[in-house]
Amino acid sequence: MANGIAKAELICDGEKITGIVSIDDAEVEHGVKQSTIEGGIWCEATSEYGVSVEYVIPTVSRFDFLKLKKSPGTLIIRYHGGKTRTYFGVQPIKESASKTDGKSAKVETWELFATDRKDS
């Protein structure tokens, strides 16, 4: 997208969650090929958006990503250079094992689903 993340925050019920240190966008399928008797045709697919985030677990006041199941959030990613990507209707799909190296803070990875995505 742009030249690295300047700031990323997840908003849920008015609470702003920072501490997101990396983001991986999932593939987005815009169409599918369907086979017919006459050959292949293209069909539009309903776009689904996904993103994986690495979250640094703070020593106090850790955010519970499972709150997003009842109250979907908004993930706003601001990139160096002025670009912004916003995910709406964010809900958790999967929590990966947390990791730590003993020198830096403990990090956990969350795979998230979003109902929409806008770039500006």
Accessible surface in RSA format (square Angstrom, percent):
REM  Atomic radii and reference values for relative SASA: ProtOr
REM  Chains: A
REM  Algorithm: Lee & Richards
REM  Probe-radius: 1.40
REM  Slices: 20
REM RES _ NUM      All-atoms   Total-Side   Main-Chain    Non-polar    All polar
REM                ABS   REL    ABS   REL    ABS   REL    ABS   REL    ABS   REL
RES MET A   1   116.53  60.3  20.99  13.9  95.54 227.5  32.95  28.0  83.57 110.7
RES ALA A   2    34.02  31.3   5.28   8.2  28.74  65.4  12.58  17.7  21.44  56.8
RES ASN A   3   120.13  82.8  97.79  94.5  22.34  53.8  30.28  72.9  89.86  86.9
RES GLY A   4    37.91  46.8   0.00   N/A  37.91  46.8  33.27  91.3   4.64  10.4
RES ILE A   5    58.85  33.5  34.78  25.9  24.07  58.0  34.78  25.0  24.07  65.3
RES ALA A   6    55.81  51.3  24.04  37.1  31.77  72.3  24.80  34.9  31.02  82.2
RES LYS A   7   100.31  48.9  94.58  58.0   5.73  13.6  52.24  47.0  48.07  51.2
RES ALA A   8     7.41   6.8   0.00   0.0   7.41  16.9   0.10   0.1   7.31  19.4
RES GLU A   9     7.64   4.4   7.64   5.8   0.00   0.0   0.00   0.0   7.64   6.2
RES LEU A  10     0.24   0.1   0.24   0.2   0.00   0.0   0.24   0.2   0.00   0.0
RES ILE A  11    45.30  25.8  42.90  32.0   2.40   5.8  42.90  30.9   2.40   6.5
RES CYS A  12     1.08   0.8   0.00   0.0   1.08   2.5   1.08   2.7   0.00   0.0
RES ASP A  13   108.23  75.8  63.94  63.6  44.29 104.7  35.38  83.3  72.85  72.7
RES GLY A  14    69.77  86.0   0.00   N/A  69.77  86.0  36.37  99.8  33.40  74.8
RES GLU A  15    73.56  42.2  66.63  50.4   6.93  16.5  38.09  73.7  35.47  29.0
RES LYS A  16   135.39  66.0 109.37  67.1  26.02  61.9  58.56  52.7  76.83  81.8
RES ILE A  17     7.83   4.5   4.88   3.6   2.95   7.1   7.83   5.6   0.00   0.0
RES THR A  18    79.18  56.3  71.47  72.5   7.71  18.4  38.51  51.7  40.67  61.5
RES GLY A  19    31.07  38.3   0.00   N/A  31.07  38.3  24.80  68.1   6.27  14.0
RES ILE A  20    15.81   9.0   0.38   0.3  15.43  37.2   0.38   0.3  15.43  41.9
RES VAL A  21    83.87  55.2  53.01  48.0  30.86  74.4  58.33  50.7  25.54  69.3
RES SER A  22    40.23  34.0  38.85  51.9   1.38   3.2  33.68  71.7   6.54   9.2
RES ILE A  23    26.23  14.9   2.83   2.1  23.40  56.4   3.26   2.3  22.97  62.3
RES ASP A  24    99.31  69.6  94.48  94.0   4.83  11.4  24.55  57.8  74.76  74.6
RES ASP A  25    63.41  44.4  33.33  33.2  30.08  71.1  16.12  37.9  47.29  47.2
RES ALA A  26    50.89  46.8  35.26  54.4  15.63  35.5  45.19  63.6   5.70  15.1
RES GLU A  27   170.94  98.1 144.59 109.4  26.35  62.7  66.89 129.4 104.05  85.0
RES VAL A  28    30.74  20.2   8.73   7.9  22.01  53.0   8.98   7.8  21.77  59.0
RES GLU A  29   104.96  60.3  95.79  72.5   9.17  21.8  37.32  72.2  67.64  55.2
RES HIS A  30   112.82  61.7 105.97  73.7   6.85  17.5  75.64  78.0  37.18  43.3
RES GLY A  31    19.34  23.9   0.00   N/A  19.34  23.9   1.45   4.0  17.89  40.1
RES VAL A  32    48.00  31.6  41.56  37.6   6.44  15.5  48.00  41.7   0.00   0.0
RES LYS A  33   161.99  79.0 133.74  82.1  28.24  67.2  76.81  69.1  85.18  90.7
RES GLN A  34    83.88  46.9  82.44  60.2   1.44   3.4  14.82  31.5  69.06  52.4
RES SER A  35    99.39  84.0  69.73  93.1  29.65  68.3  40.92  87.1  58.47  81.9
RES THR A  36    56.13  39.9  32.51  33.0  23.61  56.3  42.78  57.5  13.35  20.2
RES ILE A  37   178.25 101.4 144.13 107.4  34.13  82.3 151.77 109.3  26.48  71.9
RES GLU A  38   163.72  94.0 122.74  92.9  40.98  97.6  71.88 139.0  91.83  75.0
RES GLY A  39    35.08  43.3   0.00   N/A  35.08  43.3  34.87  95.7   0.21   0.5
RES GLY A  40    49.88  61.5   0.00   N/A  49.88  61.5   8.46  23.2  41.42  92.8
RES ILE A  41    90.17  51.3  81.86  61.0   8.31  20.0  90.11  64.9   0.06   0.2
RES TRP A  42   170.99  68.6 147.13  71.2  23.86  56.0 132.63  70.7  38.36  62.2
RES CYS A  43    42.48  32.1  37.85  42.2   4.62  10.9  19.08  48.3  23.40  25.2
RES GLU A  44   141.73  81.4 113.21  85.6  28.53  67.9  28.98  56.0 112.76  92.1
RES ALA A  45    19.31  17.8   8.55  13.2  10.77  24.5  14.87  20.9   4.44  11.8
RES THR A  46   126.69  90.1 102.29 103.7  24.40  58.2  72.26  97.1  54.44  82.3
RES SER A  47    35.19  29.7  19.38  25.9  15.81  36.4   8.25  17.6  26.94  37.7
RES GLU A  48   115.05  66.1 107.81  81.6   7.24  17.2  26.65  51.5  88.40  72.2
RES TYR A  49    32.06  15.0  29.96  17.0   2.10   5.5   7.00   5.3  25.06  30.9
RES GLY A  50    12.19  15.0   0.00   N/A  12.19  15.0   9.26  25.4   2.93   6.6
RES VAL A  51     1.40   0.9   0.09   0.1   1.30   3.1   0.81   0.7   0.59   1.6
RES SER A  52    31.29  26.4  29.12  38.9   2.17   5.0   8.26  17.6  23.03  32.3
RES VAL A  53     0.62   0.4   0.10   0.1   0.53   1.3   0.62   0.5   0.00   0.0
RES GLU A  54    38.89  22.3  38.71  29.3   0.17   0.4   7.85  15.2  31.04  25.3
RES TYR A  55     5.30   2.5   5.30   3.0   0.00   0.0   0.80   0.6   4.50   5.5
RES VAL A  56    39.97  26.3  37.57  34.0   2.40   5.8  37.57  32.6   2.40   6.5
RES ILE A  57    28.92  16.5  20.48  15.3   8.43  20.3  20.48  14.8   8.43  22.9
RES PRO A  58    52.77  38.5  37.40  34.1  15.37  55.9  46.15  38.1   6.62  41.1
RES THR A  59   143.58 102.1 105.01 106.5  38.57  91.9  88.56 119.0  55.02  83.2
RES VAL A  60   114.95  75.6 107.14  97.0   7.81  18.8 113.24  98.4   1.71   4.6
RES SER A  61   102.69  86.8  63.20  84.3  39.50  91.0  49.93 106.3  52.77  73.9
RES ARG A  62   126.85  53.3  99.74  50.8  27.11  64.5  34.32  46.9  92.53  56.1
RES PHE A  63     8.63   4.3   3.83   2.4   4.80  12.5   6.90   4.2   1.74   5.0
RES ASP A  64    76.62  53.7  68.87  68.5   7.75  18.3  31.03  73.0  45.59  45.5
RES PHE A  65     1.27   0.6   0.02   0.0   1.25   3.3   0.02   0.0   1.25   3.6
RES LEU A  66    88.05  49.0  82.64  59.1   5.42  13.6  83.02  58.3   5.04  13.6
RES LYS A  67    83.58  40.8  74.65  45.8   8.93  21.3  55.12  49.6  28.46  30.3
RES LEU A  68     0.00   0.0   0.00   0.0   0.00   0.0   0.00   0.0   0.00   0.0
RES LYS A  69   125.00  61.0 107.72  66.1  17.29  41.2  58.97  53.1  66.03  70.3
RES LYS A  70   193.37  94.3 159.41  97.8  33.96  80.9 108.87  98.0  84.51  90.0
RES SER A  71    29.65  25.1  26.72  35.7   2.93   6.8  17.44  37.1  12.21  17.1
RES PRO A  72    68.38  49.8  47.10  42.9  21.28  77.4  47.10  38.9  21.28 132.3
RES GLY A  73     3.38   4.2   0.00   N/A   3.38   4.2   2.58   7.1   0.80   1.8
RES THR A  74    36.20  25.7  36.12  36.6   0.08   0.2  11.13  14.9  25.07  37.9
RES LEU A  75     0.09   0.0   0.09   0.1   0.00   0.0   0.09   0.1   0.00   0.0
RES ILE A  76    25.51  14.5  25.50  19.0   0.01   0.0  25.50  18.4   0.01   0.0
RES ILE A  77     0.00   0.0   0.00   0.0   0.00   0.0   0.00   0.0   0.00   0.0
RES ARG A  78    94.69  39.8  94.69  48.3   0.00   0.0  35.51  48.5  59.18  35.9
RES TYR A  79    21.49  10.0  16.41   9.3   5.08  13.2  11.16   8.4  10.33  12.7
RES HIS A  80    99.84  54.6  95.77  66.6   4.07  10.4  63.51  65.5  36.34  42.3
RES GLY A  81    75.19  92.7   0.00   N/A  75.19  92.7  33.97  93.2  41.23  92.3
RES GLY A  82    65.60  80.9   0.00   N/A  65.60  80.9  38.81 106.5  26.79  60.0
RES LYS A  83   108.66  53.0 107.92  66.2   0.74   1.8  51.76  46.6  56.90  60.6
RES THR A  84    26.76  19.0  26.63  27.0   0.13   0.3  12.20  16.4  14.56  22.0
RES ARG A  85    24.60  10.3  24.60  12.5   0.00   0.0   0.00   0.0  24.60  14.9
RES THR A  86    20.07  14.3  20.07  20.4   0.00   0.0   7.63  10.3  12.44  18.8
RES TYR A  87     0.27   0.1   0.27   0.2   0.00   0.0   0.15   0.1   0.13   0.2
RES PHE A  88    79.49  39.8  79.49  49.2   0.00   0.0  79.49  48.2   0.00   0.0
RES GLY A  89    19.60  24.2   0.00   N/A  19.60  24.2  13.49  37.0   6.11  13.7
RES VAL A  90     0.06   0.0   0.06   0.1   0.00   0.0   0.06   0.1   0.00   0.0
RES GLN A  91    55.89  31.3  55.89  40.8   0.00   0.0   8.00  17.0  47.89  36.3
RES PRO A  92    22.03  16.1   3.07   2.8  18.96  68.9   3.14   2.6  18.89 117.4
RES ILE A  93   100.30  57.1  65.92  49.1  34.38  82.9  70.85  51.0  29.46  79.9
RES LYS A  94   116.11  56.6 109.97  67.5   6.14  14.6  62.09  55.9  54.02  57.5
RES GLU A  95    90.43  51.9  64.03  48.4  26.40  62.9  15.15  29.3  75.28  61.5
RES SER A  96    45.43  38.4  36.76  49.1   8.67  20.0  25.69  54.7  19.74  27.7
RES ALA A  97    94.49  86.9  63.45  97.9  31.04  70.6  75.68 106.6  18.81  49.8
RES SER A  98    47.93  40.5  22.90  30.6  25.03  57.7   5.86  12.5  42.08  58.9
RES LYS A  99   120.34  58.7 114.06  70.0   6.28  15.0  77.34  69.6  43.00  45.8
RES THR A 100    84.26  59.9  52.49  53.2  31.77  75.7  51.32  68.9  32.94  49.8
RES ASP A 101    97.79  68.5  66.16  65.9  31.63  74.8  45.36 106.8  52.43  52.3
RES GLY A 102    73.08  90.1   0.00   N/A  73.08  90.1  37.56 103.1  35.51  79.5
RES LYS A 103   194.15  94.7 153.37  94.1  40.78  97.1 103.55  93.2  90.60  96.5
RES SER A 104    71.74  60.6  53.82  71.8  17.92  41.3  48.81 103.9  22.93  32.1
RES ALA A 105    51.91  47.7  31.88  49.2  20.03  45.6  43.54  61.3   8.37  22.2
RES LYS A 106   100.53  49.0  95.51  58.6   5.02  12.0  41.07  37.0  59.46  63.3
RES VAL A 107    21.29  14.0  21.03  19.0   0.25   0.6  21.03  18.3   0.25   0.7
RES GLU A 108     2.23   1.3   1.98   1.5   0.24   0.6   0.29   0.6   1.94   1.6
RES THR A 109    33.78  24.0  33.72  34.2   0.06   0.1  23.73  31.9  10.05  15.2
RES TRP A 110    11.66   4.7  11.66   5.6   0.00   0.0  11.66   6.2   0.00   0.0
RES GLU A 111    60.61  34.8  60.26  45.6   0.35   0.8  14.40  27.9  46.21  37.7
RES LEU A 112     0.53   0.3   0.53   0.4   0.00   0.0   0.53   0.4   0.00   0.0
RES PHE A 113    63.23  31.6  63.18  39.1   0.05   0.1  63.23  38.3   0.00   0.0
RES ALA A 114     0.53   0.5   0.18   0.3   0.35   0.8   0.18   0.3   0.35   0.9
RES THR A 115    87.47  62.2  64.04  64.9  23.43  55.8  56.26  75.6  31.21  47.2
RES ASP A 116    45.74  32.0  45.74  45.5   0.00   0.0  14.36  33.8  31.38  31.3
RES ARG A 117    52.97  22.2  40.25  20.5  12.72  30.3   0.28   0.4  52.69  31.9
RES LYS A 118   118.95  58.0 114.55  70.3   4.40  10.5  74.80  67.3  44.14  47.0
RES ASP A 119    76.33  53.5  43.76  43.6  32.56  77.0  22.05  51.9  54.28  54.1
RES SER A 120    97.47  82.4  62.56  83.5  34.91  80.4  77.96 166.0  19.51  27.3
END  Absolute sums over single chains surface
CHAIN  1 A     7673.5       5727.8       1945.7       4075.8       3597.7
END  Absolute sums over all chains
TOTAL          7673.5       5727.8       1945.7       4075.8       3597.7
